[in-house]
Amino acid sequence: MTDSNMVSSDFSANEKMELESIKMYKKDLLDDIQKLKLEIENIMSEILSFETAEDSKTLEKSKQFSNGKKKFNMDPKKGIQFLVERKMLDRSAKSIAEFLYKEEGLNKTAIGEFLGERDDLHLQTLKAFVELHEFSDLNLVQALRQFLWSFRLPGEAQKIDRMMEAFAARYCSCNAEVFQSTDTCYILSFAIIMLNTSLHNPNVKDKTTLERFISMNRGINNGGNLPDDLLSKLYDSIRSEPFKIPEDDGNDLTHTFFNPDREGWLLKLGGRVKTWKRRWFILTDNCLYYFEYTTDKEPRGIIPLENLCVREVSYPRKSFCLELYNPNSRGQKIKACKTETDGRVVEGKHQSYMICASNAEERDSWIEAIRASITKDPFYDLVSMRKKKLINQAAQD
């Protein structure tokens, strides 16, 4: 006889019923506990799944945003469009300006390219971007250092004009008592930029003196002179420390900021293999540089423009072409160099360079810029026109 039977035989009928009831209650309780365990496991699984899904969404969003930044560095308009379409950026000047001003990892050349366009959204973005800078209580050189660190000025005079106009307006808004007009600030800003090149470009032998710097800025304050003490401080600041640009541009300021006449995407016909390839061209210092991407630190090729001419040409199945050629050396290779994929620098193989623009206006602008770059300072006309405007206004008053 088992122990349980021995124990149960000692119970009365009522006690046996109560014992059975307890056993049933215990069984139900254990079943309920098991159900609760399963429910808790299911809930925990759902929570984990939800968190994993959220982490996955966050990771995917981060990847998409990173892709958008990369696309922006390659092609600013397409990069902004990519981010707007994925609702990672509002299509408003304020939102885009904050993205350009605050986001890390953006190429300064690409920022300048986007801000330099003249469409309404770009103009509004430029205004919003400049207003994010705080210039209060800064002298003009300090403000320019801050401004020029946030992007790289494009090479085209019209774009530079709009950007420096916006800078001058913002500086005068923050420092209302310094200059009598934004034109004064505009002219002096260019004078400082040119002073920077004169003092720190080793190719410039005739260095601008303090006396010449003061003299060249006579009469720009609505017909009056700026204080010599102010000009002396600005001169000393530039003499002691040249302007710098972020390292992602990979070039000295005298090449990438002051001297560029024009830059942009063009198609270039290969010398040995006759295929068209999209390249980023920069025209500066009587040379035409081309890069595979705007982010590249070293050019794929350099074309010295000395002894070359440029002209509009027709090419089968390609409109809006221009040609660089040497009129005195027909049939001979142009003296130029390019970088091979393995890093070797070799002599170019072109007897002439065939380049294609996206439209007739762009082609004509490049032709004009190439012809002018050899002998003409790209900023001279901008400053001269503004000085004439101030002198005329002062005479009328």
LUMLO-658586 format. One record per atom (N, C-alpha, C, CB): x, y, z; residue in three letters. Coordinates in steps of 0.2 Angstrom, whole numbers, plus 5000, padded with zeros to 4 digits. Glycine has a CB too. Layout:
N
XYZAla
...
***
This chain:
397
500449945000Met
500050005000Met
500450065000Met
499550005006Met
500350114996Thr
500750174995Thr
500650225001Thr
500650214989Thr
501150275002Asp
501050315008Asp
500450365007Asp
501650365008Asp
500250375000Ser
499650424999Ser
499050385001Ser
499650444992Ser
499050324999Asn
498450285001Asn
498350275008Asn
498450214998Asn
498950275012Met
498950265019Met
498650335022Met
499550245022Met
498950385019Val
498750455022Val
497950465021Val
499150505019Val
497750455014Ser
497050465012Ser
496550425016Ser
497050455005Ser
496850365018Ser
496350325022Ser
496150345029Ser
496650245023Ser
496650395031Asp
496550425038Asp
496050485038Asp
497250445041Asp
495950505031Phe
495450565031Phe
494750545031Phe
495650605025Phe
494350585033Ser
493650575032Ser
493450595025Ser
493250625037Ser
492750575023Ala
492550595017Ala
492550665015Ala
491850565016Ala
492350705020Asn
492350785019Asn
493050805018Asn
492050815025Asn
493550775022Glu
494250805021Glu
494550785014Glu
494650775027Glu
494350715012Lys
494550695006Lys
494350745000Lys
494350625004Lys
493650765001Met
493450814996Met
493750874996Met
492650824997Met
493950905002Glu
494250965002Glu
494950964999Glu
494350985010Glu
495350905001Leu
495950894998Leu
495950894991Leu
496250825001Leu
495450854988Glu
495450854980Glu
495250924978Glu
494850804978Glu
494850964981Ser
494751034979Ser
495351074979Ser
494251064984Ser
495851064984Ile
496451104985Ile
496851084979Ile
496851084991Ile
496851014977Lys
497350994972Lys
497051024965Lys
497250914971Lys
496451024964Met
496151054958Met
496351134958Met
495351044958Met
496251164964Tyr
496451234964Tyr
497151244962Tyr
496251264971Tyr
497651204965Lys
498351204964Lys
498451194956Lys
498651154968Lys
498151144953Lys
498251134946Lys
498051194942Lys
497851074944Lys
497451224944Asp
497151284940Asp
497651344941Asp
496451304942Asp
497951344947Leu
498351404948Leu
499051394944Leu
498551404956Leu
499251334944Leu
499851314940Leu
499751334933Leu
500151244941Leu
499151314931Asp
498951324923Asp
498951404922Asp
498351294922Asp
498651434927Asp
498651514926Asp
499351544926Asp
498251544932Asp
499751514930Ile
500451534931Ile
500851524924Ile
500851504937Ile
500751464921Gln
501051444915Gln
500751494909Gln
500851374913Gln
500151504910Lys
499851554904Lys
500151624905Lys
499051554905Lys
500251644911Leu
500551714912Leu
501251714910Leu
500451724920Leu
501651664911Lys
502251654909Lys
502351664901Lys
502651594911Lys
501851624898Leu
501851624891Leu
501651694888Leu
501351574888Leu
501151724892Glu
500951794890Glu
501551844890Glu
500351814894Glu
501851834896Ile
502451884897Ile
503051874892Ile
502751864904Ile
503151804890Glu
503651794885Glu
503451824878Glu
503751714884Glu
502751814877Asn
502551844871Asn
502551924871Asn
501751824869Asn
502451954876Ile
502452024877Ile
503152054876Ile
502152054883Ile
503652014880Met
504352034879Met
504652024872Met
504751984884Met
504351974869Ser
504551954862Ser
504352014858Ser
504251894860Ser
503752034859Glu
503452094855Glu
503852154856Glu
502652104857Glu
503952174863Ile
504352234864Ile
505052224861Ile
504452234872Ile
505352164861Leu
506052164858Leu
505952174851Leu
506352094860Leu
505452144848Ser
505352154841Ser
505252224839Ser
504752104838Ser
504852254843Phe
504752334842Phe
505352374842Phe
504152354847Phe
505752354848Glu
506352394848Glu
506852374843Glu
506752374855Glu
506852314840Thr
507252294835Thr
507052334828Thr
507252224834Thr
506452334828Ala
506152374822Ala
506252444822Ala
505352364821Ala
506252474828Glu
506452544829Glu
507152554828Glu
506252574836Glu
507552514831Asp
508252514829Asp
508452514822Asp
508652464833Asp
508052464819Ser
508152454812Ser
507952514808Ser
507752394809Ser
507452544810Lys
507152614806Lys
507652664807Lys
506452634809Lys
507952674814Thr
508352724815Thr
509052714811Thr
508552724823Thr
509252654811Leu
509852634807Leu
509752654800Leu
510052564808Leu
509152634797Glu
509052644790Glu
509052714788Glu
508352604788Glu
508652754793Lys
508652824792Lys
509352864792Lys
508152854798Lys
509752834797Ser
510452864797Ser
510852844791Ser
510752834803Ser
510752784788Lys
511052764782Lys
510852814776Lys
510952694780Lys
510152824776Gln
509852864771Gln
510152934771Gln
509052864771Gln
510152964778Phe
510453034779Phe
511153034776Phe
510353054786Phe
511552984778Ser
512252984776Ser
512352984769Ser
512652924779Ser
511852944765Asn
511852934758Asn
511753004755Asn
511352884756Asn
511253044758Gly
511053104756Gly
511653154756Gly
510453134760Gly
512053154762Lys
512553194762Lys
513153184757Lys
512853194769Lys
513253114756Lys
513653094750Lys
513453124744Lys
513753024750Lys
512753114742Lys
512553134736Lys
512653214735Lys
511753124735Lys
512553254741Phe
512553324741Phe
513353344739Phe
512453354748Phe
513753304742Asn
514453324741Asn
514653304733Asn
514953274745Asn
514353264730Met
514453244723Met
514053294719Met
514153174722Met
513453304721Asp
512953354717Asp
512453384721Asp
512553314711Asp
512653444723Pro
512253484729Pro
511453484728Pro
512453554730Pro
511253494722Lys
510553494720Lys
510253424721Lys
510453524713Lys
510553374718Lys
510253314719Lys
510253284726Lys
510653264715Lys
510753304730Gly
510853284737Gly
510253314741Gly
511453304740Gly
510153384740Ile
509553414744Ile
508853384741Ile
509553484742Ile
508853364735Gln
508153334733Gln
508053264736Gln
508253334725Gln
508653234736Phe
508653164739Phe
508353164746Phe
509353124739Phe
508653214750Leu
508453224757Leu
507753244758Leu
508953264761Leu
507553294754Val
506853314754Val
506353264752Val
506753374749Val
506453224747Glu
505953174745Glu
505953124750Glu
506253144739Glu
506453114755Arg
506353064760Arg
506153094767Arg
507053024761Arg
505953154766Lys
505653194772Lys
506153194778Lys
505053154775Lys
506853204776Met
507353214781Met
507553284781Met
507953164779Met
507253324776Leu
507453394776Leu
506853434773Leu
508053404772Leu
506653484776Asp
506053524773Asp
506353564767Asp
505753574778Asp
505853574762Arg
506053614756Arg
505953684758Arg
505653584750Arg
506253714763Ser
506253784764Ser
506953804765Ser
505853794771Ser
507053874764Ala
507653904764Ala
507953894771Ala
507653974762Ala
507553904776Lys
507853904783Lys
508053834785Lys
507253924788Lys
507653784783Ser
507853714784Ser
508553694781Ser
507353664783Ser
508553714774Ile
509153694770Ile
509753734773Ile
509053714763Ile
509653794775Ala
510253834777Ala
510553814784Ala
509953914778Ala
510053784788Glu
510353754794Glu
510653694793Glu
509753744799Glu
510453654788Phe
510853594786Phe
511553614784Phe
510453554781Phe
511553664779Leu
512253684776Leu
512653704782Leu
512153734771Leu
512353744787Tyr
512753784792Tyr
513053734797Tyr
512353834794Tyr
512553684799Lys
512753644805Lys
512953574804Lys
512053644810Lys
512753544799Glu
512953474797Glu
513653464796Glu
512453454792Glu
513953414800Glu
514653404798Glu
514753354792Glu
514953364805Glu
515253354789Gly
515453314784Gly
515253334777Gly
515153244785Gly
514953394777Leu
514853424770Leu
515453454767Leu
514253474771Leu
515453444760Asn
516053474757Asn
515953554756Asn
516153444750Asn
516453594758Lys
516353664757Lys
516253694750Lys
516953694761Lys
516553654745Thr
516453674738Thr
515753664736Thr
516953634734Thr
515453604739Ala
514753594737Ala
514253644740Ala
514553524739Ala
514453664746Ile
514053714750Ile
514053784746Ile
514253724757Ile
514653804744Gly
514753864740Gly
514353854733Gly
515453874739Gly
514353794730Glu
514053794723Glu
513353794724Glu
514253724721Glu
513053764729Phe
512253774730Phe
512053844732Phe
512053724736Phe
512453874737Leu
512253944738Leu
512353994733Leu
512653964744Leu
512753974728Gly
512954024723Gly
512354034717Gly
513554004720Gly
511953984717Glu
511453984712Glu
510954044713Glu
511053914712Glu
510654064707Arg
510254124707Arg
509454104707Arg
510354164702Arg
509254044708Asp
508554024708Asp
508254054715Asp
508453954708Asp
507654064716Asp
507354094722Asp
507554054728Asp
506554104721Asp
507453994728Leu
507553954734Leu
508353954736Leu
507453874732Leu
508753964731His
509453964732His
509654034735His
509953954726His
509354084732Leu
509454154735Leu
509154164742Leu
509054204730Leu
508554134743Gln
508254134750Gln
508754094755Gln
507554104750Gln
508954034753Thr
509453994757Thr
510054034758Thr
509553934753Thr
510354074754Leu
510954114755Leu
510854164760Leu
511154144748Leu
510254194760Lys
510054244765Lys
510054214772Lys
509454284763Lys
509654154772Ala
509554124778Ala
510254094781Ala
509054064778Ala
510654074777Phe
511354044779Phe
511754104782Phe
511654014773Phe
511754164778Val
512154214781Val
511954244788Val
512154274776Val
511254244788Glu
510954264795Glu
511054214801Glu
510254274794Glu
511354154799Leu
511554114805Leu
512154134808Leu
511554034802Leu
512554174804His
513254194807His
513054254811His
513654214801His
513454254817Glu
513454314821Glu
514054354821Glu
513254284829Glu
513954414818Phe
514554454817Phe
514654514822Phe
514554484810Phe
514154514827Ser
514154574832Ser
514854574835Ser
513654564837Ser
515154634836Asp
515754654839Asp
516354624836Asp
515654634847Asp
516354594830Leu
516954574827Leu
517154624822Leu
516754504823Leu
517854634821Asn
518054674816Asn
517954634809Asn
518754694817Asn
518054674804Leu
517854644797Leu
518354584795Leu
517954704792Leu
518954584797Val
519354524796Val
519154464800Val
520154544798Val
518954474806Gln
518654424810Gln
518054394807Gln
518554444817Gln
517654434805Ala
516954414802Ala
517054374796Ala
516554474801Ala
517554404791Leu
517754364785Leu
518054294787Leu
518254404781Leu
518454294792Arg
518754224793Arg
518154174795Arg
519254234799Arg
517654194799Gln
517154154801Gln
516754134795Gln
516654194806Gln
516554184791Phe
516154174785Phe
516454134780Phe
515954244781Phe
517154144778Leu
517454104773Leu
517654034776Leu
518054134771Leu
517554024782Trp
517653954785Trp
517053904784Trp
517853954792Trp
516453934783Ser
515853904783Ser
515753874776Ser
515353944785Ser
516053894771Phe
515953864764Phe
516553894760Phe
515253894761Phe
516553874753Arg
517053894749Arg
516753934743Arg
517553844746Arg
516954004743Leu
516754044737Leu
516854014730Leu
517054114737Leu
516254014726Pro
516353984719Pro
516754034715Pro
515653974716Pro
516954014709Gly
517454054705Gly
517154104701Gly
517854014701Gly
516454104700Glu
516154154695Glu
515954214699Glu
515454124693Glu
516154274695Ala
516054334698Ala
515354354700Ala
516354384693Ala
514854334696Gln
514154354698Gln
513954314705Gln
513754334692Gln
514154254705Lys
514054214712Lys
514354254718Lys
514254144711Lys
515054264717Ile
515354304722Ile
515054364724Ile
516154314720Ile
514854404719Asp
514554464720Asp
513954454725Asp
514354504713Asp
513454414723Arg
512854394727Arg
513054374734Arg
512454344724Arg
513554334735Met
513754314742Met
514054364746Met
514254254741Met
514554404743Met
514854464747Met
514354514748Met
515454484743Met
513854524744Glu
513354574745Glu
512954554751Glu
512854584739Glu
512754484752Ala
512454464757Ala
512854464764Ala
512254384756Ala
513454454763Phe
513954454769Phe
513954534771Phe
514654434767Phe
514054574767Ala
514054644769Ala
513454674772Ala
514254694763Ala
512854654770Ala
512254674773Ala
512154644780Ala
511654644768Ala
512354584781Arg
512354544787Arg
512854584792Arg
512454474787Arg
513454594790Tyr
513954624794Tyr
513654694797Tyr
514654634791Tyr
513454734792Cys
513154804794Cys
512554794798Cys
513054844787Cys
512154744797Ser
511554734802Ser
511854724809Ser
511154684799Ser
512354684810Cys
512654664816Cys
513054724819Cys
513054604816Cys
513354764815Asn
513754814817Asn
513554884814Asn
514554804816Asn
513054914816Ala
512754964812Ala
513155034812Ala
512054984815Ala
513555034817Glu
513955104818Glu
514655104814Glu
514055114825Glu
514855044811Val
515555044809Val
515555074802Val
515754964808Val
515155064797Phe
515155084790Phe
514555124789Phe
515255034785Phe
514655174784Gln
514055214783Gln
513555184778Gln
514255284780Gln
513855134774Ser
513455094769Ser
513655024768Ser
513355134763Ser
513254984766Thr
513454914764Thr
513954914759Thr
512854864762Thr
513954964754Asp
514454964749Asp
515154974751Asp
514255024744Asp
515255014757Thr
515855024760Thr
516154954762Thr
515855074765Thr
515754924766Cys
515854854768Cys
516054804763Cys
515354824773Cys
515654804758Tyr
515854764752Tyr
516454774749Tyr
515254774746Tyr
516654844747Ile
517254864744Ile
517854844749Ile
517254934742Ile
517854854755Leu
518354844760Leu
518454774761Leu
518254874766Leu
517954734760Ser
518054654761Ser
518454634755Ser
517354624761Ser
518254654749Phe
518654634743Phe
519454664744Phe
518354664737Phe
519554724746Ala
520154744747Ala
520554704752Ala
520154824750Ala
520254674757Ile
520554634762Ile
520754564759Ile
520154624768Ile
520254544755Ile
520454474751Ile
521054484746Ile
519854454747Ile
521054544743Met
521654554738Met
522254564742Met
521454614734Met
522254594748Leu
522754604752Leu
523054544754Leu
522654654758Leu
522654494756Asn
522854424758Asn
523254394753Asn
522254384760Asn
523054394747Thr
523354364741Thr
524054404740Thr
522954374735Thr
524054464740Ser
524654504739Ser
525154484744Ser
524554584739Ser
524954484751Leu
525454474756Leu
525754394757Leu
525154494763Leu
525254354755His
525454284756His
525554234750His
524854254760His
525354264744Asn
525554224738Asn
526254234736Asn
525054244732Asn
526654184736Pro
527354194734Pro
527454214727Pro
527754124736Pro
526954204723Asn
527054224716Asn
526954304715Asn
526554194712Asn
526754334720Val
526654404720Val
527254444723Val
525954434724Val
527654474719Lys
528254504721Lys
528154574724Lys
528754504715Lys
527754614721Asp
527554674724Asp
527054674729Asp
527354724718Asp
527354674735Lys
526854664741Lys
526554734743Lys
527254634747Lys
525854734744Thr
525554794746Thr
525754814753Thr
524754774746Thr
525954874753Thr
526154904760Thr
525554934763Thr
526654964759Thr
525654954770Leu
525054984774Leu
524855044771Leu
525254994781Leu
525355084768Glu
525255154765Glu
524755144759Glu
525855194764Glu
524955094755Arg
524555084749Arg
523855054750Arg
524955034744Arg
523855014755Phe
523154984757Phe
522755044760Phe
523254934763Phe
522955084764Ile
522555144766Ile
522355194760Ile
522955184771Ile
522855204756Ser
522755244750Ser
522255214745Ser
523455254746Ser
522255154744Met
521755124739Met
521055124742Met
521955054737Met
520955134748Asn
520355134751Asn
520055204753Asn
520355084758Asn
520455254751Arg
520155324752Arg
519555334748Arg
520755374749Arg
519055374752Gly
518455394749Gly
517955344748Gly
518555424742Gly
517955284751Ile
517455224750Ile
516955234755Ile
517855164750Ile
516955274760Asn
516455274766Asn
515955334764Asn
516755284773Asn
515555324759Asn
515155374756Asn
515455434754Asn
514555384761Asn
516055434751Gly
516455484750Gly
516955504755Gly
516055544748Gly
516855484761Gly
517355504766Gly
517855444767Gly
517055514773Gly
518355454771Asn
518855404773Asn
518755374779Asn
519555444773Asn
518955304779Leu
518855264785Leu
519455284789Leu
518855194783Leu
519455274796Pro
519955294800Pro
520555254799Pro
519755284808Pro
521155284799Asp
521855254797Asp
521955194803Asp
522355304797Asp
521755204809Asp
521855154814Asp
521455094813Asp
521555184821Asp
520855104810Leu
520455044808Leu
520755004803Leu
519755064806Leu
520955034797Leu
521355004792Leu
521954974794Leu
521455054786Leu
522355004798Ser
522954974801Ser
522854914804Ser
523355024805Ser
522354914809Lys
522154844812Lys
522054794808Lys
521654864817Lys
521654804802Leu
521454754798Leu
522054734794Leu
520854784793Leu
522454774792Tyr
523054764788Tyr
523554714792Tyr
523454824786Tyr
523654734799Asp
524054694803Asp
523754624804Asp
524154724810Asp
523054614805Ser
522754554806Ser
522954504800Ser
522054564807Ser
522854534794Ile
522954494788Ile
523754474787Ile
522754524782Ile
524154524789Arg
524854514788Arg
525154454793Arg
525254574790Arg
524854454799Ser
525054404804Ser
524754334803Ser
524854434811Ser
524154334800Glu
523854274799Glu
523454274792Glu
523354254805Glu
523554234787Pro
523154234781Pro
522554194782Pro
523554194776Pro
522054214778Phe
521454174778Phe
521554094777Phe
520954194772Phe
521154054780Lys
521253984779Lys
520553954777Lys
521553954786Lys
520553904774Ile
519953864772Ile
520053794775Ile
519853864764Ile
519453764776Pro
519453694779Pro
519853644774Pro
518753664779Pro
520153594777Glu
520653554774Glu
520253514768Glu
520953504779Glu
519653504769Asp
519253454764Asp
519353484757Asp
518553454766Asp
519553544756Asp
519653574749Asp
520353554747Asp
519553644749Asp
520853544751Gly
521453514749Gly
521953564745Gly
521453464745Gly
521753634745Asn
522153674742Asn
522353744746Asn
521853694735Asn
522853774744Asp
522953844747Asp
522453894745Asp
523653864745Asp
522353944749Leu
521853994748Leu
521954034742Leu
521754034754Leu
522554044741Thr
522654094735Thr
522454054728Thr
523454104735Thr
522453994728His
522253954722His
521453944722His
522553884722His
521153924728Thr
520453904728Thr
519953964730Thr
520353854733Thr
520254014733Phe
519754064735Phe
519854124730Phe
519854084742Phe
520354154730Phe
520454224726Phe
520454214719Phe
521054254729Phe
520854164717Asn
521054164710Asn
520554124705Asn
521654134709Asn
520154084707Pro
519654044703Pro
519254094699Pro
519253994706Pro
519254084692Asp
518854124688Asp
518154094687Asp
519154134681Asp
518154024686Arg
517553984685Arg
517653914687Arg
517353994678Arg
517053884689Glu
517153814690Glu
516453784689Glu
517353804698Glu
516453714688Gly
515753684687Gly
515953614683Gly
515353724682Gly
515353584682Trp
515353514679Trp
515353524671Trp
514753474681Trp
515853484668Leu
515853484660Leu
515953414658Leu
516353534658Leu
515853404652Leu
516053334649Leu
516753344645Leu
515553304644Leu
517153304646Lys
517853304643Lys
517953244638Lys
518453314648Lys
518153254632Leu
518353194628Leu
519053174629Leu
518253214620Leu
519053104630Gly
519753074631Gly
520253084626Gly
519653004632Gly
520853084627Gly
521353094622Gly
521553034618Gly
522053114625Gly
521652974622Arg
521852914618Arg
521152874617Arg
522252874623Arg
520752864622Val
520152834622Val
519552884621Val
519952784628Val
519252884615Lys
518752944614Lys
518052924617Lys
518652944606Lys
518052934623Thr
517452934627Thr
517352994631Thr
517452864632Thr
516753014632Trp
516553074636Trp
516553064643Trp
515953114633Trp
516853094647Lys
516753084655Lys
516653154658Lys
517453054657Lys
516253144663Arg
516053204667Arg
516553224672Arg
515353194671Arg
516753284672Arg
517353304676Arg
517153374679Arg
517953314672Arg
517453384685Trp
517353454689Trp
517953494687Trp
517253444697Trp
517753554683Phe
518353594681Phe
518353654685Phe
518153614674Phe
519053674687Ile
519153744690Ile
519653784686Ile
519453724697Ile
519453844684Leu
519853884680Leu
520253934685Leu
519453924675Leu
520853934686Thr
521253974690Thr
521953984688Thr
521153954697Thr
522254034690Asp
523054044688Asp
523254024681Asp
523354004694Asp
522854044676Asn
523054034669Asn
523053954668Asn
523654064668Asn
522753914672Cys
522653844671Cys
521953814672Cys
523153804676Cys
521853764669Leu
521153734669Leu
521353664672Leu
520853724662Leu
521053654679Tyr
521153594682Tyr
520453554682Tyr
521253604690Tyr
520553484681Tyr
519853444681Tyr
519953394686Tyr
519753424674Tyr
519353374690Phe
519353324695Phe
518853274694Phe
519253364702Phe
518853214696Glu
518353174696Glu
517753184700Glu
518553094697Glu
517853214706Tyr
517353234710Tyr
517553304714Tyr
517153184716Tyr
517053334716Thr
517153404719Thr
517553394726Thr
516553444721Thr
517553334729Thr
517853314735Thr
518553294734Thr
517453264739Thr
518753284728Asp
519453264727Asp
519953314729Asp
519553244720Asp
520553294732Lys
521053344734Lys
521553354729Lys
521353314741Lys
521653304724Glu
522053314719Glu
521753314712Glu
522653264719Glu
521953354707Pro
521553354701Pro
521753294697Pro
521753414697Pro
521353274693Arg
521553214688Arg
521953244682Arg
520853184685Arg
521853304681Gly
522253334675Gly
522353404676Gly
521953314669Gly
522953434673Ile
523053504673Ile
523253524666Ile
523653524678Ile
522853584664Ile
522953604657Ile
523253674658Ile
522353604653Ile
523853694657Pro
524153754657Pro
523853794650Pro
524953764657Pro
523553854651Leu
523253884646Leu
523753934642Leu
522653934648Leu
524353934644Glu
524853974640Glu
524953954633Glu
525553974644Glu
524854004628Asn
524953984621Asn
524353954618Asn
525553944620Asn
523853944622Leu
523253904620Leu
522653954618Leu
522953854625Leu
522253934613Cys
521653974612Cys
521053934613Cys
521654004604Cys
520453964613Val
519853924614Val
519353954609Val
519553934622Val
518853904607Arg
518453924602Arg
517853874602Arg
518753924595Arg
517253904600Glu
516653864599Glu
516753814593Glu
516053904599Glu
516553754594Val
516553704589Val
515953654589Val
517253654590Val
515853624583Ser
515353574582Ser
515653504583Ser
514953584575Ser
515253464586Tyr
515453394587Tyr
514853344586Tyr
515853384594Tyr
514953294582Pro
514453244581Pro
514053224587Pro
514653184577Pro
513453234587Arg
512953204593Arg
513153244599Arg
513053134594Arg
513553294599Lys
513653334605Lys
513553404604Lys
514353324608Lys
513153444607Ser
513053514606Ser
513453554611Ser
512253534607Ser
513553614610Phe
513753664615Phe
514553644617Phe
513353664622Phe
514953624612Cys
515653614613Cys
516053674612Cys
515853554608Cys
516653664616Leu
517153714615Leu
517853674614Leu
517253764621Leu
518353704611Glu
518953674610Glu
519553714612Glu
519053654603Glu
520053684616Leu
520653714618Leu
521153694613Leu
520853704625Leu
521553734610Tyr
522053714605Tyr
522553764605Tyr
521653704598Tyr
523153744602Asn
523753784601Asn
523753804594Asn
524353744603Asn
523653864592Pro
523653884585Pro
524353884581Pro
523353954584Pro
524853884585Asn
525553884583Asn
525853814582Asn
525953934587Asn
525553764585Ser
525853694585Ser
525353644583Ser
526153684592Ser
525053654577Arg
524553604575Arg
524853534574Arg
524253624568Arg
524453484577Gly
524753414576Gly
525153394582Gly
525053404570Gly
525353444586Gln
525753424592Gln
525353414598Gln
526353474593Gln
525653374603Lys
525253374609Lys
525353434613Lys
525553314613Lys
524753454617Ile
524753514621Ile
525153494627Ile
524053534623Ile
525553534630Lys
525853524636Lys
525453524642Lys
526453574637Lys
525253464644Ala
524753454650Ala
524953394654Ala
524053454648Ala
524653384659Cys
524753314663Cys
524153294666Cys
525353334669Cys
524153224667Lys
523553194670Lys
523853144675Lys
523053164665Lys
523353124680Thr
523553074685Thr
523153004683Thr
523353094692Thr
523552954682Glu
523352884680Glu
522952854687Glu
523852834678Glu
522552804686Thr
522252774691Thr
522752744696Thr
521752714689Thr
523352724694Asp
523852704699Asp
524252754703Asp
524252654696Asp
524052814701Gly
524352874705Gly
524952904701Gly
524652854711Gly
525152874695Arg
525752904691Arg
525452964688Arg
525952854686Arg
525853014688Val
525753074684Val
526153074677Val
526053144688Val
525753074672Val
525953064665Val
525753124661Val
525753004662Val
526153134655Glu
526053184650Glu
525353174647Glu
526553194645Glu
524953224646Gly
524353224642Gly
524453194635Gly
523953284642Gly
523953174632Lys
523953144625Lys
523553184620Lys
523753074625Lys
523353244622His
522853284618His
523253324613His
522353324622His
523053324607Gln
523253384602Gln
522853444603Gln
523253354595Gln
522253434605Ser
521753484607Ser
521253454613Ser
521353514601Ser
520953494616Tyr
520453474622Tyr
519753484619Tyr
520653504629Tyr
519353434619Met
518653444617Met
518253444623Met
518453394612Met
517853494625Ile
517453504631Ile
516753514629Ile
517753554636Ile
516253484633Cys
515553494631Cys
515253524637Cys
515253434629Cys
514853584636Ala
514453614642Ala
513653584641Ala
514453684641Ala
513253604646Ser
512553574646Ser
512153624642Ser
512353574653Ser
512353684640Asn
511953724636Asn
512353784633Asn
511353764640Asn
512053824628Ala
512453874625Ala
512753924629Ala
512053894619Ala
512253944634Glu
512454004639Glu
513053974643Glu
511854014643Glu
513053914645Glu
513653894649Glu
514253884645Glu
513453824652Glu
514253864639Arg
514753854634Arg
515053924633Arg
514553824628Arg
514653974632Asp
514954044630Asp
515254074636Asp
514354084628Asp
514954064642Ser
515254084648Ser
515954054650Ser
514754074654Ser
516053994648Trp
516653964649Trp
517153994644Trp
516653884648Trp
516953994638Ile
517454024633Ile
517654094635Ile
517054034626Ile
517154134637Glu
517354204639Glu
517854204645Glu
516654244641Glu
517654164650Ala
518054154656Ala
518754134655Ala
517754114661Ala
518854084650Ile
519554064648Ile
519954114645Ile
519453994644Ile
519554154640Arg
519954204637Arg
520154264642Arg
519554234631Arg
519754274647Ala
519854324651Ala
520354314657Ala
519254354654Ala
520454244658Ser
520754224664Ser
521554234664Ser
520654154666Ser
521754244658Ile
522554244657Ile
522754314659Ile
522754234650Ile
522454364658Thr
522654434660Thr
522254474664Thr
522754474653Thr
521654454666Lys
521154494670Lys
521054474677Lys
520554504666Lys
521054514681Asp
520854504688Asp
520054494688Asp
521054554693Asp
519854434691Pro
519054424690Pro
518654474695Pro
518954354692Pro
519054504700Phe
518654544705Phe
518754614703Phe
518854524712Phe
519154634699Tyr
519254704697Tyr
518654744695Tyr
519854714692Tyr
518254714691Asp
517654754689Asp
517154764694Asp
517354714683Asp
517054704698Leu
516654714704Leu
516754774708Leu
516554644708Leu
517354774710Val
517554824715Val
517554894712Val
518254814718Val
517854904706Ser
517854964702Ser
517154994701Ser
518154954695Ser
516654954699Met
515954974698Met
515654994705Met
515554914696Met
515854964710Arg
515554984717Arg
515855054719Arg
515654934722Arg
516555064718Lys
516855124720Lys
516555184716Lys
517555114718Lys
516455174709Lys
516155224705Lys
515455244708Lys
516055204698Lys
515055194710Lys
514355204712Lys
514455244719Lys
514055134714Lys
514855234723Leu
514955274729Leu
515155344728Leu
515455244734Leu
515655354723Ile
515955414721Ile
515355464718Ile
516555414716Ile
514955434714Asn
514355464711Asn
513855484716Asn
514055424705Asn
513755444721Gln
513255454726Gln
513455514730Gln
513055394730Gln
514155514732Ala
514455564736Ala
514355634732Ala
515155554738Ala
514555634726Ala
514555694722Ala
513855724722Ala
514755684715Ala
513255684721Gln
512555704721Gln
512355734727Gln
512155644719Gln
512655704733Asp
512455724739Asp
512755794741Asp
512655674745Asp
***
